[in-house]
Amino acid sequence: MSSSYSVNGRSGHSVLEFPIRQSGRYAFACDYGESFKGPEVVVAVGSGVGDAIWRTVGGALVTIFGGIGAGLITVLLVVIMHEREKRRLRQPGQLQV
């Protein structure tokens, strides 16, 4: 799976994925070599990074749209209740306030 992110002015993307079939200690190293200079980079090794990003984004979207939906429902209920109360007060024999 390939994944990318951009947060607070920092961005990144996966360039390599490999399975670890057996638990244990492993040596991991990378560099440009002696004959090449490149941009300064940070290398991160971890598991489930893509899944964690999607869970965060998905949770944020659910929260945003859920909040918007709950707000719209609340406004709609208040308008309906307000209209019902206005109609009730307009009925003959009711005291006008």
N, CA, C and O atoms as a MOPAC input file, in Angstrom:
PM7 MOZYME 1SCF
protein

 N      0.84200 1    -1.17500 1     0.00000 1
 C      0.00000 1     0.00000 1     0.00000 1
 C      0.88600 1     1.23800 1     0.00000 1
 O      1.88400 1     1.29500 1     0.71900 1
 N      0.53400 1     2.19000 1    -0.77800 1
 C      1.24900 1     3.45300 1    -0.80400 1
 C      0.42000 1     4.48800 1    -0.06200 1
 O     -0.79600 1     4.55200 1    -0.23900 1
 N      1.06300 1     5.29500 1     0.76500 1
 C      0.32100 1     6.32500 1     1.48700 1
 C      1.14700 1     7.60200 1     1.52600 1
 O      2.37700 1     7.57000 1     1.50300 1
 N      0.44400 1     8.72300 1     1.58400 1
 C      1.07900 1    10.03600 1     1.66300 1
 C      0.36300 1    10.85700 1     2.72200 1
 O     -0.78800 1    10.58400 1     3.06300 1
 N      1.05600 1    11.86900 1     3.24100 1
 C      0.44000 1    12.76000 1     4.21200 1
 C      1.05600 1    14.14400 1     4.08300 1
 O      2.15700 1    14.30600 1     3.55600 1
 N      0.32700 1    15.13400 1     4.57400 1
 C      0.81700 1    16.50000 1     4.65900 1
 C      0.15800 1    17.13900 1     5.87500 1
 O     -1.05300 1    17.36300 1     5.88000 1
 N      0.94800 1    17.43400 1     6.90600 1
 C      0.42800 1    17.97000 1     8.15400 1
 C      1.37300 1    19.05300 1     8.65800 1
 O      2.57800 1    18.82900 1     8.77400 1
 N      0.82900 1    20.22000 1     8.95500 1
 C      1.59800 1    21.32500 1     9.54200 1
 C      2.89200 1    21.62100 1     8.78600 1
 O      3.94100 1    21.81000 1     9.40100 1
 N      2.82200 1    21.66200 1     7.48200 1
 C      3.98600 1    22.00100 1     6.68300 1
 C      4.95800 1    20.86200 1     6.46200 1
 O      5.99400 1    21.05000 1     5.82400 1
 N      4.65300 1    19.71100 1     6.96300 1
 C      5.51100 1    18.54700 1     6.74400 1
 C      4.72600 1    17.53600 1     5.91100 1
 O      3.52000 1    17.36700 1     6.08700 1
 N      5.41900 1    16.88400 1     5.02300 1
 C      4.74600 1    15.90200 1     4.18700 1
 C      5.63900 1    14.69200 1     4.01100 1
 O      6.84800 1    14.74700 1     4.23700 1
 N      5.02900 1    13.61900 1     3.61000 1
 C      5.80700 1    12.40500 1     3.39800 1
 C      5.01300 1    11.38500 1     2.62100 1
 O      3.80700 1    11.52400 1     2.41600 1
 N      5.70800 1    10.36800 1     2.20000 1
 C      5.05200 1     9.26500 1     1.51100 1
 C      5.89400 1     8.00300 1     1.65600 1
 O      7.11200 1     8.05500 1     1.82000 1
 N      5.22200 1     6.90000 1     1.59100 1
 C      5.93500 1     5.62800 1     1.71100 1
 C      6.61300 1     5.30900 1     0.38500 1
 O      6.05200 1     5.54800 1    -0.68400 1
 N      7.80700 1     4.77600 1     0.46400 1
 C      8.52900 1     4.40800 1    -0.74700 1
 C      8.84300 1     2.91300 1    -0.77200 1
 O      9.23000 1     2.36700 1    -1.80600 1
 N      8.67700 1     2.27200 1     0.35300 1
 C      9.00100 1     0.84800 1     0.42300 1
 C      8.19300 1     0.20200 1     1.53600 1
 O      8.04700 1     0.75400 1     2.62600 1
 N      7.69100 1    -0.94000 1     1.24600 1
 C      6.97800 1    -1.70500 1     2.25400 1
 C      7.52400 1    -3.12200 1     2.20800 1
 O      7.71900 1    -3.68300 1     1.13000 1
 N      7.76800 1    -3.69300 1     3.36300 1
 C      8.28200 1    -5.05600 1     3.39800 1
 C      7.73400 1    -5.76700 1     4.62500 1
 O      7.56400 1    -5.15700 1     5.68000 1
 N      7.46100 1    -7.04400 1     4.48500 1
 C      6.94000 1    -7.80400 1     5.62700 1
 C      8.08500 1    -8.31200 1     6.51000 1
 O      9.16700 1    -8.63300 1     6.02000 1
 N      7.83100 1    -8.37600 1     7.79100 1
 C      8.74300 1    -9.00800 1     8.74200 1
 C      8.04900 1   -10.28200 1     9.19600 1
 O      7.05400 1   -10.23300 1     9.92000 1
 N      8.57100 1   -11.40500 1     8.77500 1
 C      7.90800 1   -12.68900 1     9.03700 1
 C      8.25200 1   -13.28400 1    10.40000 1
 O      7.56200 1   -14.17700 1    10.89300 1
 N      9.31600 1   -12.78200 1    10.99100 1
 C      9.73500 1   -13.34400 1    12.27700 1
 C     10.13900 1   -12.20100 1    13.19600 1
 O     10.85900 1   -11.28900 1    12.78900 1
 N      9.67400 1   -12.25700 1    14.42500 1
 C     10.04600 1   -11.19500 1    15.36700 1
 C     11.52400 1   -11.32100 1    15.72200 1
 O     12.10100 1   -12.40700 1    15.67200 1
 N     12.10700 1   -10.21800 1    16.07300 1
 C     13.51600 1   -10.21500 1    16.43400 1
 C     14.11400 1    -8.84600 1    16.23300 1
 O     13.39800 1    -7.87600 1    15.98500 1
 N     15.44600 1    -8.76400 1    16.34200 1
 C     16.15600 1    -7.51000 1    16.13400 1
 C     16.71800 1    -7.49500 1    14.72400 1
 O     17.27700 1    -8.48300 1    14.24800 1
 N     16.56000 1    -6.36600 1    14.07400 1
 C     17.04100 1    -6.21300 1    12.70700 1
 C     17.85900 1    -4.93600 1    12.60700 1
 O     17.57500 1    -3.96000 1    13.30100 1
 N     18.86900 1    -4.93700 1    11.75300 1
 C     19.64700 1    -3.72500 1    11.46500 1
 C     19.07100 1    -3.10500 1    10.19800 1
 O     18.85000 1    -3.79100 1     9.19900 1
 N     18.83500 1    -1.80700 1    10.25400 1
 C     18.27700 1    -1.09000 1     9.11800 1
 C     19.11300 1     0.16400 1     8.90200 1
 O     19.34000 1     0.93100 1     9.83800 1
 N     19.56400 1     0.37200 1     7.69300 1
 C     20.37900 1     1.55000 1     7.40400 1
 C     20.07700 1     2.05400 1     6.00400 1
 O     19.71400 1     1.27500 1     5.12200 1
 N     20.22400 1     3.34800 1     5.80100 1
 C     20.07500 1     3.92400 1     4.46600 1
 C     20.86600 1     5.21600 1     4.39800 1
 O     20.97400 1     5.94300 1     5.38600 1
 N     21.41600 1     5.49700 1     3.23500 1
 C     22.11500 1     6.75300 1     3.00000 1
 C     22.21700 1     6.98600 1     1.49700 1
 O     21.83600 1     6.12900 1     0.69900 1
 N     22.72400 1     8.13400 1     1.12400 1
 C     22.87600 1     8.46100 1    -0.28600 1
 C     24.15400 1     7.87200 1    -0.87400 1
 O     24.31100 1     7.85400 1    -2.09400 1
 N     25.03900 1     7.40700 1    -0.06400 1
 C     26.33200 1     6.93700 1    -0.54500 1
 C     27.32200 1     8.08500 1    -0.55700 1
 O     26.94200 1     9.24100 1    -0.37000 1
 N     28.56400 1     7.77800 1    -0.77200 1
 C     29.61600 1     8.79300 1    -0.71800 1
 C     29.59000 1     9.73600 1    -1.91800 1
 O     30.02800 1    10.88000 1    -1.79600 1
 N     29.09500 1     9.29700 1    -3.06300 1
 C     29.20100 1    10.10800 1    -4.26700 1
 C     27.96600 1    10.95400 1    -4.56200 1
 O     27.93300 1    11.65000 1    -5.57700 1
 N     26.96000 1    10.91200 1    -3.70800 1
 C     25.72600 1    11.63300 1    -4.01100 1
 C     25.23500 1    12.37000 1    -2.78000 1
 O     25.22900 1    11.82400 1    -1.67700 1
 N     24.83200 1    13.59400 1    -2.97300 1
 C     24.22600 1    14.38300 1    -1.90200 1
 C     22.78700 1    14.67300 1    -2.29000 1
 O     22.51600 1    15.01800 1    -3.44000 1
 N     21.86100 1    14.54000 1    -1.35000 1
 C     20.46000 1    14.78800 1    -1.62800 1
 C     19.83300 1    15.61300 1    -0.53200 1
 O     20.52000 1    16.07300 1     0.38000 1
 N     18.53300 1    15.80100 1    -0.61500 1
 C     17.85600 1    16.59100 1     0.41400 1
 C     17.88100 1    15.87600 1     1.75700 1
 O     17.96600 1    14.65000 1     1.82900 1
 N     17.80600 1    16.66100 1     2.79900 1
 C     17.76400 1    16.09000 1     4.14100 1
 C     16.40700 1    15.42100 1     4.34200 1
 O     15.36900 1    16.04000 1     4.10800 1
 N     16.41100 1    14.20000 1     4.75900 1
 C     15.16300 1    13.44600 1     4.91500 1
 C     15.13000 1    12.76300 1     6.27600 1
 O     16.15100 1    12.61300 1     6.94600 1
 N     13.94800 1    12.36300 1     6.65300 1
 C     13.75200 1    11.57700 1     7.86100 1
 C     13.19200 1    10.23500 1     7.43600 1
 O     12.24300 1    10.16800 1     6.65600 1
 N     13.77700 1     9.17400 1     7.94700 1
 C     13.31000 1     7.83000 1     7.63200 1
 C     12.58400 1     7.29800 1     8.85200 1
 O     13.11200 1     7.32100 1     9.96300 1
 N     11.38200 1     6.82400 1     8.63700 1
 C     10.59100 1     6.25600 1     9.72700 1
 C     10.24300 1     4.81600 1     9.38600 1
 O      9.88000 1     4.50000 1     8.25300 1
 N     10.35700 1     3.97000 1    10.36300 1
 C      9.99300 1     2.56300 1    10.18800 1
 C      8.90600 1     2.26500 1    11.20900 1
 O      9.06500 1     2.53300 1    12.40000 1
 N      7.82100 1     1.71800 1    10.73900 1
 C      6.73300 1     1.39900 1    11.64500 1
 C      5.72400 1     0.51500 1    10.96100 1
 O      5.82700 1     0.23000 1     9.76800 1
 N      4.76600 1     0.09400 1    11.71600 1
 C      3.71800 1    -0.75600 1    11.14400 1
 C      2.38600 1    -0.04200 1    11.25600 1
 O      2.12900 1     0.68300 1    12.21800 1
 N      1.55500 1    -0.25600 1    10.26900 1
 C      0.20100 1     0.28600 1    10.30000 1
 C      0.10800 1     1.78500 1    10.11500 1
 O     -0.88200 1     2.38700 1    10.53100 1
 N      1.09900 1     2.40900 1     9.50800 1
 C      1.07700 1     3.86100 1     9.34300 1
 C     -0.08800 1     4.28600 1     8.45200 1
 O     -0.82400 1     5.21400 1     8.78900 1
 N     -0.25600 1     3.61200 1     7.32300 1
 C     -1.35800 1     3.95100 1     6.42200 1
 C     -2.71000 1     3.78200 1     7.08900 1
 O     -3.59500 1     4.62400 1     6.93300 1
 N     -2.87500 1     2.68800 1     7.83800 1
 C     -4.13200 1     2.45800 1     8.55600 1
 C     -4.37700 1     3.54200 1     9.59800 1
 O     -5.50500 1     4.00900 1     9.75900 1
 N     -3.32900 1     3.94100 1    10.30200 1
 C     -3.48400 1     4.97400 1    11.33300 1
 C     -3.88500 1     6.30300 1    10.70400 1
 O     -4.71400 1     7.02500 1    11.25900 1
 N     -3.30300 1     6.63200 1     9.55100 1
 C     -3.66300 1     7.87900 1     8.87300 1
 C     -5.12900 1     7.83800 1     8.46100 1
 O     -5.85800 1     8.80500 1     8.68100 1
 N     -5.57000 1     6.73000 1     7.86700 1
 C     -6.96700 1     6.62600 1     7.42000 1
 C     -7.93700 1     6.63800 1     8.59400 1
 O     -9.02800 1     7.19600 1     8.48400 1
 N     -7.55700 1     6.03100 1     9.71800 1
 C     -8.42700 1     6.07500 1    10.90300 1
 C     -8.56800 1     7.51000 1    11.40400 1
 O     -9.66000 1     7.93800 1    11.77700 1
 N     -7.46600 1     8.24800 1    11.41000 1
 C     -7.50900 1     9.64000 1    11.86700 1
 C     -8.36400 1    10.49500 1    10.94100 1
 O     -9.22300 1    11.24800 1    11.40000 1
 N     -8.13000 1    10.38100 1     9.65500 1
 C     -8.90200 1    11.16300 1     8.67400 1
 C    -10.37700 1    10.76200 1     8.72900 1
 O    -11.25500 1    11.62600 1     8.73400 1
 N    -10.65200 1     9.46300 1     8.77100 1
 C    -12.03700 1     8.98500 1     8.83800 1
 C    -12.74200 1     9.46700 1    10.09500 1
 O    -13.89300 1     9.89900 1    10.04100 1
 N    -12.05100 1     9.39400 1    11.22600 1
 C    -12.63600 1     9.87000 1    12.47700 1
 C    -12.93200 1    11.36200 1    12.44300 1
 O    -13.96300 1    11.81300 1    12.94200 1
 N    -12.01700 1    12.12400 1    11.84900 1
 C    -12.23500 1    13.56800 1    11.73400 1
 C    -13.44000 1    13.86900 1    10.84500 1
 O    -14.24900 1    14.73900 1    11.16800 1
 N    -13.56000 1    13.15700 1     9.73400 1
 C    -14.69900 1    13.38200 1     8.82800 1
 C    -16.01700 1    13.00500 1     9.48800 1
 O    -17.01000 1    13.72000 1     9.35100 1
 N    -16.03200 1    11.88700 1    10.20200 1
 C    -17.25000 1    11.47500 1    10.91100 1
 C    -17.62500 1    12.53000 1    11.95200 1
 O    -18.79700 1    12.87700 1    12.09500 1
 N    -16.63700 1    13.03100 1    12.66800 1
 C    -16.90200 1    14.05000 1    13.68500 1
 C    -17.43800 1    15.33200 1    13.05900 1
 O    -18.40700 1    15.91400 1    13.54700 1
 N    -16.80000 1    15.76700 1    11.97500 1
 C    -17.23500 1    17.00300 1    11.31600 1
 C    -18.65400 1    16.87100 1    10.78400 1
 O    -19.52400 1    17.67900 1    11.10800 1
 N    -18.88400 1    15.84300 1     9.96200 1
 C    -20.20300 1    15.70000 1     9.35500 1
 C    -21.25800 1    15.28300 1    10.37600 1
 O    -22.42500 1    15.64900 1    10.23600 1
 N    -20.87200 1    14.53200 1    11.39000 1
 C    -21.81000 1    14.19600 1    12.46400 1
 C    -22.23300 1    15.43400 1    13.23200 1
 O    -23.40500 1    15.59300 1    13.57100 1
 N    -21.27300 1    16.31500 1    13.50700 1
 C    -21.58900 1    17.56700 1    14.20200 1
 C    -22.48400 1    18.46500 1    13.37200 1
 O    -23.42400 1    19.07000 1    13.88800 1
 N    -22.18500 1    18.54900 1    12.07700 1
 C    -23.03300 1    19.34500 1    11.18800 1
 C    -24.44100 1    18.77200 1    11.14300 1
 O    -25.41800 1    19.51800 1    11.21500 1
 N    -24.55200 1    17.45000 1    11.02500 1
 C    -25.86200 1    16.80000 1    10.99300 1
 C    -26.63200 1    17.01500 1    12.28500 1
 O    -27.82500 1    17.31700 1    12.25800 1
 N    -25.95100 1    16.86000 1    13.42400 1
 C    -26.61800 1    17.06800 1    14.71100 1
 C    -27.06900 1    18.51700 1    14.85700 1
 O    -28.14800 1    18.77600 1    15.39000 1
 N    -26.26000 1    19.46100 1    14.39100 1
 C    -26.64000 1    20.87200 1    14.44900 1
 C    -27.85700 1    21.16600 1    13.58500 1
 O    -28.75900 1    21.89300 1    14.00200 1
 N    -27.88500 1    20.59700 1    12.37300 1
 C    -29.04000 1    20.79600 1    11.49000 1
 C    -30.31200 1    20.19500 1    12.08100 1
 O    -31.38100 1    20.80100 1    12.00500 1
 N    -30.19800 1    19.01700 1    12.66500 1
 C    -31.36500 1    18.38500 1    13.30300 1
 C    -31.86300 1    19.25400 1    14.45700 1
 O    -33.06900 1    19.43600 1    14.62100 1
 N    -30.94900 1    19.78300 1    15.24700 1
 C    -31.33100 1    20.63300 1    16.37200 1
 C    -32.05600 1    21.88400 1    15.88900 1
 O    -33.09600 1    22.24900 1    16.43700 1
 N    -31.51400 1    22.54100 1    14.86700 1
 C    -32.16000 1    23.73700 1    14.31500 1
 C    -33.54200 1    23.39400 1    13.78000 1
 O    -34.50100 1    24.12700 1    14.02200 1
 N    -33.64900 1    22.29300 1    13.05800 1
 C    -34.93500 1    21.87000 1    12.50700 1
 C    -35.95600 1    21.61300 1    13.61900 1
 O    -37.10600 1    22.03800 1    13.50700 1
 N    -35.55500 1    20.93400 1    14.67400 1
 C    -36.46700 1    20.66300 1    15.78600 1
 C    -36.90600 1    21.94800 1    16.48100 1
 O    -38.07200 1    22.08300 1    16.85200 1
 N    -35.99000 1    22.88500 1    16.65900 1
 C    -36.34100 1    24.15500 1    17.30000 1
 C    -37.34400 1    24.91800 1    16.43600 1
 O    -38.30800 1    25.47100 1    16.96500 1
 N    -37.13800 1    24.95800 1    15.12500 1
 C    -38.06000 1    25.65500 1    14.22400 1
 C    -39.43600 1    25.00100 1    14.27700 1
 O    -40.44700 1    25.69800 1    14.36400 1
 N    -39.48600 1    23.67300 1    14.22700 1
 C    -40.76700 1    22.95700 1    14.28100 1
 C    -41.49300 1    23.24200 1    15.59300 1
 O    -42.69000 1    23.52600 1    15.59400 1
 N    -40.76700 1    23.16500 1    16.70900 1
 C    -41.39500 1    23.41200 1    18.00800 1
 C    -41.86800 1    24.86700 1    18.11900 1
 O    -42.92400 1    25.13100 1    18.69300 1
 N    -41.10500 1    25.79000 1    17.58400 1
 C    -41.48300 1    27.20900 1    17.61200 1
 C    -42.76400 1    27.43500 1    16.81000 1
 O    -43.66300 1    28.14000 1    17.26800 1
 N    -42.85300 1    26.84900 1    15.63300 1
 C    -44.05300 1    26.99100 1    14.79800 1
 C    -45.26900 1    26.37100 1    15.47800 1
 O    -46.35800 1    26.94400 1    15.44300 1
 N    -45.09200 1    25.21100 1    16.09400 1
 C    -46.21600 1    24.57400 1    16.81000 1
 C    -46.70600 1    25.46600 1    17.94200 1
 O    -47.91200 1    25.61000 1    18.14200 1
 N    -45.78500 1    26.06100 1    18.67800 1
 C    -46.17300 1    26.91300 1    19.79900 1
 C    -46.88000 1    28.17000 1    19.30200 1
 O    -47.84600 1    28.61200 1    19.92200 1
 N    -46.42200 1    28.75200 1    18.20000 1
 C    -47.10100 1    29.91700 1    17.63000 1
 C    -48.52000 1    29.55700 1    17.21900 1
 O    -49.44600 1    30.33000 1    17.46600 1
 N    -48.71000 1    28.38800 1    16.59100 1
 C    -50.05900 1    27.96900 1    16.18700 1
 C    -50.93800 1    27.73600 1    17.41000 1
 O    -52.11700 1    28.08700 1    17.38900 1
 N    -50.39700 1    27.15900 1    18.46600 1
 C    -51.16700 1    26.88600 1    19.67800 1
 C    -51.63500 1    28.18700 1    20.30900 1
 O    -52.77000 1    28.28500 1    20.77600 1
 N    -50.76000 1    29.18300 1    20.32200 1
 C    -51.12100 1    30.46500 1    20.93600 1
 C    -52.13000 1    31.24000 1    20.10200 1
 O    -52.83900 1    32.08900 1    20.64200 1
 N    -52.21700 1    30.97600 1    18.81800 1
 C    -53.16400 1    31.67800 1    17.94300 1
 C    -54.56900 1    31.07200 1    17.99000 1
 O    -55.50100 1    31.66300 1    17.44500 1
 N    -54.74500 1    29.92100 1    18.62200 1
 C    -56.05900 1    29.29300 1    18.69300 1
 C    -57.01400 1    30.19300 1    19.49500 1
 O    -56.60300 1    30.86000 1    20.44500 1
 N    -58.30600 1    30.19800 1    19.09000 1
 C    -59.28000 1    31.02700 1    19.80800 1
 C    -59.33400 1    30.64900 1    21.29500 1
 O    -59.25700 1    29.47400 1    21.65500 1
 N    -59.46500 1    31.65000 1    22.12700 1
 C    -59.59000 1    31.42000 1    23.55100 1
 C    -58.24900 1    31.35100 1    24.25400 1
 O    -58.21000 1    31.25200 1    25.48100 1
 N    -57.16100 1    31.40000 1    23.52400 1
 C    -55.83700 1    31.36900 1    24.16800 1
 C    -55.38700 1    32.79100 1    24.44800 1
 O    -55.67300 1    33.70100 1    23.67000 1
 N    -54.70000 1    32.98200 1    25.53000 1
 C    -54.18400 1    34.27300 1    25.91700 1
 C    -53.00800 1    34.63500 1    25.01400 1
 O    -52.06900 1    33.85000 1    24.87500 1
 N    -53.05200 1    35.81500 1    24.40100 1
 C    -51.97100 1    36.27400 1    23.53000 1
 C    -50.87000 1    36.90900 1    24.38100 1
 O    -51.14600 1    37.75100 1    25.23600 1
 N    -49.65000 1    36.50900 1    24.14500 1
 C    -48.51900 1    37.03300 1    24.91600 1
 C    -47.64800 1    37.87500 1    24.02300 1
 O    -46.63800 1    38.41300 1    24.47500 1

